């Protein structure tokens, strides 16, 4: 499965590998990417992991589509799903 995250073009930290540093940088710069993503994503407690991932990707794509400042980008990481 591929997991997606929203980040900014200027953030030097990897949101997958160094989330704490990434989060601090993101908030210090005033982006609040996680908060914005959660406002856009239409998540439901009944969603499966795949449905959550799909909705997060859709919300990231929408944010980037309407980002006239070219601030945001989507990054991904592949994970193996255990049987």
Secondary structure, 3 states (H helix, E strand, C coil): CEEEEEEECCCCCCCCCCHHHHHHHHHHCCCCHHHHHHHHCCCCCCCCHHHHHHHHHHHHHHHHHCCCCCCEEEEEEECCCCC
